[in-house]
Amino acid sequence: MKIDLEMMELFDDLEDRISNAQTARFSQKSVIDKEELLAIIKEIRALMPDEVTQAVWINKERNRILNEAKRDAKELVAQAERDAEKIKEEYSRSLEELKQNSEETLKDYIESSDVVGQAEQRAREISERAEHVAREIRQGSIEYATDVLSAVEHNLKAILEEVIRDKSELK
């Protein structure tokens, strides 16, 4: 309660200094003592409840984690695409080699070898794995953000209840 009153007084002082600032000669711009204003702002920050500072940190951390998860997911998808492209190139080279052989040898080779099927299966597995990992990262990020925001909401409700209680005590 005392902190809130002190903060309000500091805000009032800041507002008064800005409102009553002198204007520079031959100009419409105000002259304000920068050091005084910065000192007042520093005092206000010192009086802010830890929950506010914690909420700001949590929000920054949430954004960092989400950005990191997005970057990781993009990297996984890009790697899966590169792997699929390599497999596709290997498949194309193998196919060209097979085409160079005679029709009969080609048929025999395709029937006796499962290179194409293996390449397609490997490409599907890599793609599915990348999508699965990306979904897990995305879901984990969403769950973490939800937990953090719930904690912030709880803290803010407690602060609001305290403000309402203090306000009613004043009456």
Secondary structure, 3 states (H helix, E strand, C coil): CHHHHHHHHHHHHHHHHHHCCEECCCCCCEECCHHHHHHHHHHHHHHCCHHHHHHHHHHHHHHHHHHHHHHHHHHHHHHHHHHHHHHHHHHHHHHHHHHHCCHHHHHHHHHHCCHHHHHHHHHHHHHHHHHHHHHHHHHHHHHHHHHHHHHHHHHHHHHHHHHHHHHHHHC
